[in-house]
Amino acid sequence: MSIDVQVPDFPESVRDGTVVSWRKHPGDPVRRSEILADIETDKVVFEIPAPADGVLQEILQHEGATVVAKQVIGRLGAPQVEAGGTGQVVTQASAGKGSEGLATQAEQPILTPSAQKLIADHGLAQQPIAGSGKGGRVLKEDVLRFLDERSIKPSPALPAVEAGSPAPAFEAETGRPEKRVPMTRLRARIAERLLAAQHAAAILTTFNEVNMRPVMDLRQRYRERFEKEYGVRLGYMSFFVKAAVEALKQFPEINASLDGADIVYHGYYDIGIAVSSPRGLVVPILRNADRLTMAAIESQIAALGQKSQSGTLSMEEITGGTFTITNGGVFGSLLSTPILNPPQSAILGMHKIEDRPVAEGGQVVIRPMMYLALSYDHRIIDGREAVRFLVTVKEMLEDPPRILLEV
């Protein structure tokens, strides 16, 4: 009797997903709740657990297949049993095979379904491809590596080139290697949303700069005590979140969104923090950021950052948000114009801190300066409110006690 492996229910905003990987192969034993496969949607990656103990009998939907909720993607067979008390574990797939069949299996490499498809597509059935998977399995990556190595090796039929002779004309496939990979669902979704934002919103950007010396001094003074007390590092983002929230309270248009012909003013402050992940840009949300302490902000950012790297963010953690902060400075960006995260009406861009000469009291001094950028939807926000909002953020960062006193 076989057991179906089904796709879980998706949230209402997700129609379908793509099978990105199978962690088990046909014939592998599995235990209940052990992860069998990963399905990528345009927002998060869902892990598919085994519904029971058993052996993965067959895979019905291979890597790259588009699937919907409740669809059967594989089947489990009966659990493994020990043969004849010898301690040898025999799977349902291999039970009943004689020594000749086992010898044949030992001679033939085991191929994953994605590797089989690549081998068939490129006519590599007779090619010796080394497997790097468990037990010498040939993985998709092994076939791609074999193709890459073959594409960059010069043809043995080409004559040797003597000094002073013209170089041989390599064919495009051997002299100019290329790699073509399908766009992930997340990146396709990012592209769709950003393009829609540019077409649907009247986006403008206003700039300012902030002297980070007061924040840096305060952070340096209390960093060790803060980390010892709360068990989390004191970074710059908590200062920016706090400053942004106080500025949003003064300029509610920046925290609003457009819904048809209506402007929706949000009385709460859910701040999105844009972070880079292996799958692309994601924006986890700090819920009710106005109620969070700086320690709670840093702790949540650290936890969400770890989840974004491991691909374990939940739908709830990346849905919603009334305002976004993005920090291109961690990659060395000196200045940029961030794009709105619809349906939000504004986004604050942080940048690299760099020592620059500035005028103070009639004197030229060197200060650690950061450029700030606020991109906003001019349909909702006038230039006056945008500029004043950014000035307010600047003033709070240059006088950090205002952040703590909320004045």
C-alpha positions as CSV (number, residue, x, y, z in Angstrom):
1,M,0.0,0.0,0.0
2,S,1.4,3.4,-1.0
3,I,1.0,6.7,0.7
4,D,0.6,9.9,-1.3
5,V,2.9,12.9,-0.7
6,Q,0.9,16.0,-1.3
7,V,1.6,19.7,-1.7
8,P,0.4,21.6,1.4
9,D,-2.3,24.3,1.3
10,F,-1.0,27.6,0.0
11,P,-2.0,31.0,1.4
12,E,-4.8,32.8,-0.6
13,S,-2.3,35.1,-2.3
14,V,-0.3,32.1,-3.7
15,R,-1.7,30.2,-6.7
16,D,1.0,27.6,-7.4
17,G,4.7,26.8,-6.8
18,T,7.7,25.1,-8.4
19,V,9.4,22.0,-7.2
20,V,13.0,23.2,-6.7
21,S,14.6,20.2,-5.1
22,W,14.0,16.7,-3.9
23,R,16.1,15.8,-0.8
24,K,15.4,12.1,-1.2
25,H,15.6,9.8,-4.1
26,P,13.5,6.7,-5.1
27,G,14.5,3.8,-2.9
28,D,15.6,6.0,0.0
29,P,14.2,5.2,3.5
30,V,12.4,8.1,5.1
31,R,10.9,8.8,8.5
32,R,7.7,10.6,9.4
33,S,8.1,14.5,9.2
34,E,11.5,14.2,7.5
35,I,11.8,16.8,4.7
36,L,11.3,15.2,1.3
37,A,11.2,18.2,-1.1
38,D,11.2,22.0,-1.3
39,I,8.6,23.9,-3.2
40,E,9.3,27.6,-4.1
41,T,6.5,30.1,-4.4
42,D,6.8,33.7,-5.4
43,K,7.2,34.6,-1.7
44,V,8.6,31.7,0.4
45,V,9.9,28.2,0.1
46,F,7.7,25.4,1.6
47,E,9.3,22.3,2.9
48,I,7.3,19.1,2.2
49,P,7.6,16.6,5.1
50,A,7.0,12.8,4.8
51,P,3.5,11.9,6.0
52,A,4.7,8.6,7.4
53,D,7.7,6.2,7.8
54,G,8.5,4.3,4.6
55,V,10.5,4.3,1.4
56,L,10.2,6.9,-1.3
57,Q,8.7,4.8,-4.0
58,E,8.4,7.2,-6.8
59,I,8.6,10.9,-7.7
60,L,5.6,12.1,-9.8
61,Q,6.6,15.8,-10.1
62,H,10.3,16.4,-10.7
63,E,12.4,19.5,-10.2
64,G,11.1,22.4,-12.2
65,A,7.5,21.2,-12.3
66,T,4.7,23.6,-11.4
67,V,2.4,22.3,-8.7
68,V,-0.8,23.4,-6.9
69,A,-2.1,22.8,-3.4
70,K,-3.1,19.2,-2.6
71,Q,-1.4,17.9,-5.7
72,V,0.3,14.5,-5.3
73,I,4.0,14.9,-6.1
74,G,5.3,11.5,-4.9
75,R,4.4,8.2,-3.2
76,L,5.8,6.3,-0.2
77,G,6.0,2.5,0.0
78,A,6.3,0.2,2.9
79,P,9.1,0.7,5.4
80,Q,12.4,-1.1,4.9
81,V,12.8,-4.6,6.4
82,E,15.9,-6.6,7.3
83,A,16.6,-9.6,5.1
84,G,17.2,-13.0,6.7
85,G,18.6,-11.7,9.9
86,T,21.9,-10.8,8.2
87,G,21.5,-7.1,9.0
88,Q,21.3,-6.2,5.3
89,V,18.5,-3.6,4.7
90,V,16.5,-4.3,1.6
91,T,14.2,-1.7,0.1
92,Q,10.9,-2.6,-1.5
93,A,12.3,-1.6,-4.8
94,S,15.2,-4.1,-4.5
95,A,13.4,-6.9,-2.8
96,G,13.3,-10.1,-4.8
97,K,16.3,-9.3,-6.9
98,G,19.0,-11.9,-7.2
99,S,22.7,-11.5,-6.9
100,E,22.9,-10.8,-10.6
101,G,20.5,-7.9,-10.3
102,L,22.5,-6.5,-7.4
103,A,25.7,-6.8,-9.3
104,T,24.2,-4.9,-12.2
105,Q,23.0,-2.2,-9.9
106,A,26.5,-1.9,-8.5
107,E,28.0,-1.4,-12.0
108,Q,25.4,1.2,-13.1
109,P,25.6,4.7,-11.5
110,I,22.5,5.8,-9.7
111,L,21.0,8.9,-11.3
112,T,18.7,11.5,-9.8
113,P,15.6,12.3,-12.0
114,S,17.0,15.8,-12.8
115,A,20.3,14.3,-13.8
116,Q,18.5,11.7,-16.0
117,K,16.7,14.4,-17.8
118,L,19.9,16.4,-18.5
119,I,21.7,13.4,-19.7
120,A,18.9,12.5,-22.1
121,D,18.6,16.1,-23.4
122,H,22.3,16.3,-24.2
123,G,22.8,12.7,-25.4
124,L,25.3,11.8,-22.6
125,A,24.1,8.2,-21.9
126,Q,27.4,6.7,-22.8
127,Q,29.6,9.4,-21.1
128,P,31.3,8.6,-17.8
129,I,30.0,11.2,-15.3
130,A,31.4,11.1,-11.8
131,G,28.8,11.3,-9.1
132,S,29.2,13.4,-5.9
133,G,26.0,12.4,-4.2
134,K,25.5,9.9,-1.5
135,G,26.7,6.5,-2.5
136,G,28.1,7.9,-5.8
137,R,24.8,9.2,-7.0
138,V,25.0,11.4,-10.1
139,L,23.3,14.7,-9.3
140,K,22.1,17.5,-11.6
141,E,25.1,19.5,-10.5
142,D,27.5,16.7,-11.6
143,V,26.0,16.8,-15.1
144,L,26.1,20.6,-15.4
145,R,29.8,20.5,-14.2
146,F,30.5,17.8,-16.9
147,L,28.9,20.0,-19.5
148,D,30.8,23.1,-18.4
149,E,34.1,21.3,-18.5
150,R,33.4,19.8,-21.9
151,S,32.4,23.2,-23.3
152,I,35.7,25.0,-22.3
153,K,38.1,22.3,-23.3
154,P,39.8,22.9,-26.7
155,S,39.0,20.4,-29.4
156,P,41.8,17.7,-29.6
157,A,41.5,17.9,-33.4
158,L,42.9,21.5,-33.4
159,P,46.5,21.7,-34.4
160,A,49.2,23.1,-32.1
161,V,49.8,26.8,-32.6
162,E,53.4,27.9,-33.1
163,A,54.7,31.2,-31.8
164,G,53.8,34.0,-34.2
165,S,51.0,32.0,-35.9
166,P,47.4,33.3,-35.8
167,A,45.2,31.9,-33.1
168,P,42.7,29.3,-34.2
169,A,39.1,30.4,-34.6
170,F,37.2,28.6,-31.7
171,E,33.6,27.9,-32.2
172,A,31.2,30.0,-30.1
173,E,30.2,27.0,-28.0
174,T,33.8,26.2,-27.0
175,G,35.5,29.6,-26.9
176,R,32.7,31.7,-25.3
177,P,30.9,29.6,-22.6
178,E,27.5,30.6,-21.4
179,K,25.2,29.4,-18.7
180,R,21.5,29.7,-19.0
181,V,19.3,29.2,-15.9
182,P,15.6,29.8,-15.4
183,M,14.6,32.8,-13.3
184,T,13.5,31.8,-9.8
185,R,9.9,32.5,-8.9
186,L,11.0,34.9,-6.2
187,R,13.1,36.9,-8.6
188,A,10.3,36.9,-11.2
189,R,7.9,38.2,-8.6
190,I,10.4,40.9,-7.5
191,A,10.8,41.9,-11.2
192,E,7.0,42.0,-11.6
193,R,6.4,44.1,-8.5
194,L,9.2,46.6,-9.1
195,L,8.1,47.1,-12.7
196,A,4.5,47.5,-11.6
197,A,5.7,50.1,-9.0
198,Q,7.5,52.1,-11.7
199,H,4.5,52.1,-14.0
200,A,1.8,52.6,-11.5
201,A,3.3,55.2,-9.1
202,A,4.7,58.7,-9.6
203,I,8.0,58.0,-7.9
204,L,10.3,60.9,-6.9
205,T,13.4,60.8,-4.7
206,T,14.7,63.4,-2.3
207,F,18.1,63.3,-0.7
208,N,19.9,64.5,2.5
209,E,23.0,63.6,4.4
210,V,23.5,62.9,8.1
211,N,26.5,63.2,10.4
212,M,26.7,59.8,12.0
213,R,29.3,60.8,14.6
214,P,26.7,61.2,17.5
215,V,25.2,57.8,16.8
216,M,28.7,56.2,16.4
217,D,29.9,57.7,19.7
218,L,26.7,56.6,21.5
219,R,27.0,53.1,20.0
220,Q,30.7,52.9,20.9
221,R,30.0,54.0,24.5
222,Y,27.3,51.5,25.3
223,R,27.9,48.6,22.8
224,E,29.5,46.2,25.2
225,R,27.0,46.9,28.0
226,F,24.1,46.6,25.6
227,E,25.4,43.2,24.2
228,K,26.0,41.9,27.7
229,E,22.6,43.0,28.9
230,Y,20.5,41.9,26.0
231,G,22.6,39.3,24.2
232,V,22.4,41.0,20.9
233,R,24.7,43.4,19.0
234,L,23.8,47.1,18.9
235,G,23.8,48.0,15.2
236,Y,22.7,51.1,13.3
237,M,19.4,49.8,12.1
238,S,17.7,50.1,15.4
239,F,18.5,53.9,15.4
240,F,17.1,54.3,11.9
241,V,13.9,52.3,12.7
242,K,13.3,54.4,15.8
243,A,14.0,57.7,14.0
244,A,11.8,56.6,11.1
245,V,8.9,55.7,13.3
246,E,9.0,59.0,15.1
247,A,9.1,60.9,11.8
248,L,6.2,58.8,10.5
249,K,4.1,59.9,13.5
250,Q,4.7,63.5,12.5
251,F,4.0,62.9,8.8
252,P,1.3,60.2,8.5
253,E,1.2,60.6,4.7
254,I,4.5,58.7,4.5
255,N,3.0,55.8,6.4
256,A,-0.1,55.7,4.1
257,S,-1.0,53.6,1.0
258,L,-3.3,54.0,-1.9
259,D,-6.3,51.7,-2.4
260,G,-8.1,52.6,-5.6
261,A,-9.4,56.1,-5.1
262,D,-8.9,56.1,-1.3
263,I,-5.8,56.9,0.8
264,V,-5.4,54.5,3.7
265,Y,-3.7,56.1,6.7
266,H,-2.2,53.4,8.9
267,G,-2.3,53.9,12.7
268,Y,0.4,51.3,13.2
269,Y,4.0,51.0,12.1
270,D,5.0,47.8,10.5
271,I,8.5,48.5,9.2
272,G,10.0,46.3,6.4
273,I,13.7,45.7,6.5
274,A,15.0,44.8,3.0
275,V,17.7,42.1,3.2
276,S,19.6,40.1,0.6
277,S,19.1,36.3,0.6
278,P,20.5,33.5,-1.6
279,R,17.1,33.5,-3.4
280,G,17.0,37.3,-3.9
281,L,15.7,40.4,-2.1
282,V,13.2,39.8,0.7
283,V,11.6,42.2,3.1
284,P,10.7,40.7,6.5
285,I,8.5,42.9,8.7
286,L,9.0,44.3,12.2
287,R,5.4,44.4,13.4
288,N,4.4,47.3,15.7
289,A,7.9,48.8,15.6
290,D,6.7,51.7,17.6
291,R,6.2,49.4,20.6
292,L,9.6,47.7,20.3
293,T,12.7,48.6,22.4
294,M,16.0,49.0,20.5
295,A,17.1,45.6,21.9
296,A,13.9,44.0,20.6
297,I,14.4,45.6,17.2
298,E,18.0,44.3,16.9
299,S,17.0,40.9,18.2
300,Q,14.2,40.5,15.6
301,I,16.3,41.8,12.8
302,A,19.0,39.3,13.6
303,A,16.4,36.4,13.7
304,L,14.8,37.5,10.5
305,G,18.1,37.8,8.8
306,Q,19.1,34.2,9.7
307,K,15.7,33.0,8.5
308,S,16.2,34.9,5.2
309,Q,19.6,33.2,4.6
310,S,18.2,29.7,5.4
311,G,15.0,30.3,3.4
312,T,12.7,29.6,6.3
313,L,10.8,32.9,6.5
314,S,7.1,32.3,6.9
315,M,4.4,34.1,4.8
316,E,3.3,36.1,7.8
317,E,6.9,37.4,8.3
318,I,7.1,38.9,4.8
319,T,3.5,40.0,4.2
320,G,2.3,43.6,4.8
321,G,4.4,46.5,6.0
322,T,3.6,50.2,5.9
323,F,7.1,51.5,5.3
324,T,10.5,50.0,4.3
325,I,14.1,50.7,5.1
326,T,16.9,49.4,2.8
327,N,20.6,49.6,3.5
328,G,22.7,49.5,0.4
329,G,25.6,50.8,2.4
330,V,26.5,47.2,3.6
331,F,27.5,46.6,-0.1
332,G,29.4,49.8,-0.4
333,S,26.7,51.9,-2.1
334,L,27.4,55.6,-1.7
335,L,24.1,56.8,-3.2
336,S,21.0,55.2,-4.8
337,T,17.3,55.8,-5.5
338,P,15.4,52.9,-3.9
339,I,12.2,51.7,-5.6
340,L,8.9,51.6,-3.7
341,N,7.6,48.4,-2.2
342,P,3.9,48.4,-3.3
343,P,1.4,49.3,-1.9
344,Q,3.6,51.3,0.4
345,S,4.1,55.0,-0.5
346,A,7.7,55.5,0.6
347,I,11.0,53.8,1.2
348,L,14.1,55.1,3.1
349,G,17.5,54.2,1.7
350,M,20.7,54.1,3.9
351,H,24.1,54.2,2.4
352,K,27.8,53.8,3.1
353,I,29.3,55.9,6.0
354,E,32.2,57.8,4.6
355,D,34.5,60.4,6.0
356,R,34.0,63.7,4.2
357,P,34.9,67.4,4.7
358,V,31.9,69.4,5.9
359,A,31.5,73.0,7.2
360,E,30.8,73.5,10.9
361,G,30.8,76.9,12.5
362,G,32.7,78.4,9.6
363,Q,35.4,75.6,9.8
364,V,36.0,72.7,7.5
365,V,36.0,69.5,9.5
366,I,36.0,65.8,8.7
367,R,32.9,63.9,9.7
368,P,31.5,60.4,9.0
369,M,28.7,61.2,6.7
370,M,25.9,59.1,5.2
371,Y,23.6,60.0,2.3
372,L,19.9,59.3,2.9
373,A,17.4,58.9,0.1
374,L,13.6,58.9,0.4
375,S,11.7,57.6,-2.6
376,Y,8.0,58.4,-2.4
377,D,4.8,58.3,-4.4
378,H,4.0,61.8,-5.4
379,R,0.3,60.9,-5.9
380,I,0.0,60.7,-2.1
381,I,3.0,62.6,-0.7
382,D,3.9,66.2,-1.6
383,G,7.5,67.2,-1.8
384,R,7.2,69.4,1.3
385,E,6.2,66.4,3.5
386,A,8.9,64.2,1.9
387,V,11.6,66.7,2.5
388,R,10.5,67.5,6.1
389,F,10.2,63.8,6.9
390,L,13.8,63.2,5.8
391,V,15.0,66.3,7.7
392,T,13.3,65.0,10.8
393,V,15.1,61.6,10.5
394,K,18.4,63.5,10.0
395,E,17.9,65.7,13.0
396,M,17.0,62.7,15.3
397,L,20.1,60.8,14.2
398,E,22.3,63.8,14.8
399,D,20.8,64.2,18.3
400,P,20.1,60.6,19.4
401,P,18.6,61.4,22.8
402,R,15.6,62.7,20.9
403,I,15.0,59.1,19.7
404,L,14.8,57.8,23.2
405,L,12.8,60.7,24.5
406,E,10.5,60.5,21.4
407,V,10.6,64.3,20.9
